[in-house]
Amino acid sequence: MRAGNDVMKQASGNIARRTKGDIRALLEAVADPEIPVLSVIDLGIVRDIRILDDGVEVAVAPTYTGCPATEVIERMIVAELQRNGVNGARIKRVLSPPWTTDWLTDEGRRKLTAYGIAPPEGGVSKRRMLTPAVNVGCPRCAAVDTTRVSEFGSTPCKASYKCNACLEPFEYFKCI
């Protein structure tokens, strides 16, 4: 077999057909440990999937340098693939281009809102990152009359807000 084939050997010696789509579908079950409503696919951190003679290589981009969940996510990906009979799975950490919140899928943004976390507003740019004023809509009532309470929420990638309309607190997934 050649590297890049859609066929790989499993440890049992049986030949099983696994495509990139198959692997991607399995990765939909790997949740972000900090925001469990999102999968690694929803986050957009899975950059590439390569089917190799001796297994699968999954290229993963950390959400930011020093993210405490990076190594946990990588171990979870390998464990999920092994649990589903994909042996020889390994991770390739990809740092360039760096991940941004623009890579969140539309489905991921919907899941964040349903979970009570406001998704990032707009695209990422240097100007955007230097402009602290952002109209963040409340994920509960959709009002835009909100106030940032703290630049940091339960994780460094989120900020704490309150809605001035429904008075509920919520977190905002910051543009990175």
Buried (B, 14 or more C-beta within 10 A) or exposed (E): EEEEEEEBBBEEEEEEEBEEEBBBEBBBEBBBEBBEBBBBBBBBBBBEBBBBEEBBBBBBBBBEEEBEBBEEBBEBBBEBBBEBEBBBBBBEEBEEEBBBBEBBBEEBBEBBBEBBBBBBBEEBEEEEEEEEEBEBBBBBBEEEEBEBEEEEBEBBBBBBBBBEBBEBEBBBBBBB
